[in-house]
Amino acid sequence: MENRENIAVGLDIGTTKIVAMIGKKNEYGKLEILGIGKAKSLGVARGVVNNITQTIQSIQQAVTEAEQNSGYKIKDVVVGIAGQHIRSIQTSDYISRTNPDEVISGKDIQLLIDQVNNLTMLPGEEIIHVLPQQFKIDGQSEIKEPIGMYGLRLEASFHVVVGQAASIRNVGRCIQSAGIELSGLTLEPLASSDAVLSQEEKEAGVALIDIGGGTTDLAIFKDGIIRHTAVIPFGGNVITEDIKEGCSIIEKQAELLKVKFGSAWPGENKDNEIVSIPGLRGREPREISLKNLSKIINARVVEIIEQVFTEIKNYGHEDSRKKLIAGIVLTGGGSQLKHIKQLVEYITGMDTRIGYPNEHLAGNSSEEISSPLFATAVGLMMNSIENNTKSATKIEKEVEKKSTPQPIRQEIKLEVEPIPEEKELPNAKVNEPVELETTEIKIRKSFIDKYFEKIKEFLDNAE
């Protein structure tokens, strides 16, 4: 069995960067990162693919770098979905069971979820996630785990995440064209929350704000259940854009200024603090006051945070039962802006911390990987491990040592490689221990299976 390692791969297709991460669980249950690949994301705007060719190239670049760093060949990936087209709705639905003498099983829950999956959406929209909040059996409410109980009428309230079908398919197309398979799709804020939030925070009530390059994602948890998700179509890139316009400099310089000297709190800088920027081609250098720089950044960050805060209010956190005791966790590249934590606390009046994905990583992980920049990629990789995927295989060195099937596959290269793997993938899911079959696992599995059938069918027809 040694040669069937449980290797997981996460692919974060962001607006600024594309990250491929390969890892596995070590004996302590922590994630050991085997390799990481980064590429500048050229074909993505505000979380949505707008240039297929460039996106494919960026994906290939990130994947190749991760393969070289790790010595593993990537077969399939779990991908994050984000973008301004994502919205969420609350709905409830019920089924009437025919046999009251049988206990409620996974089948009943599946039936209910399928029913919600068939809800009519707006034209061009598709359901991405159906997440049960809580169940009601024969009028008895607030049931978290209905499996094993008796009852005739099974009812549940759902958090349904909806996105543009075309955008999701474009992502699928890019991945397939880059020569890899899609083994899972996850909403990016959900992936980030897996990586940076503790179970206690999810129980107490917490809002995760992931400030990316093109979008700011929000996920709210209370009593351990996801309660609200939103994607705000602004991120770090609009801050850079504002600096570029406000200081009349080029984008590269604006980004550097933001990262090196930027602060979200204008009071921090003295009036006489000035940075000199080389002029373009023989022009005079430009002098920029750090106070002005911070004012530009502050104005935009305040706007982003206020929009997020409006979403938190929409969820109803002022209601005492919905109170977010653990406050706010900031992650993503934008959370590295100086004094942003203080600004968020000032605007929202809620406790705030910066979320690092290091809690789930093996102790020897490099500092770079445990940066908030990689929170989503780590979360996607955790998702891949949960699905028991065998997403990558060791390259050549292992081949000499292993038993006969492997050298054969190596010689024939890629034409044959996917076939045996594909056959084993479904079994990997089926062979999970029976006692693990909780509602949550059931939901995740059914969603993943259904979704890929849809996407695969679409891509095959497109060929």
Beta strands, then each sheet from edge to edge (+ up, - down):
strand 1: 8-13
strand 2: 17-25
strand 3: 31-40
strand 4: 44-45
strand 5: 48-49
strand 6: 72-74
strand 7: 76-81
strand 8: 87-96
strand 9: 125-137
strand 10: 140-143
strand 11: 153-164
strand 12: 181-187
strand 13: 206-211
strand 14: 216-222
strand 15: 225-232
strand 16: 274-277
strand 17: 286-289
strand 18: 328-331
strand 19: 352-354
strand 20: 392-394
sheet 1: 3+ 2- 1+ 7+ 12+
sheet 2: 4+ 5-
sheet 3: 6+ 20-
sheet 4: 8+ 11- 9+ 10-
sheet 5: 15+ 14- 13+ 18+ 19+
sheet 6: 16+ 17-
end
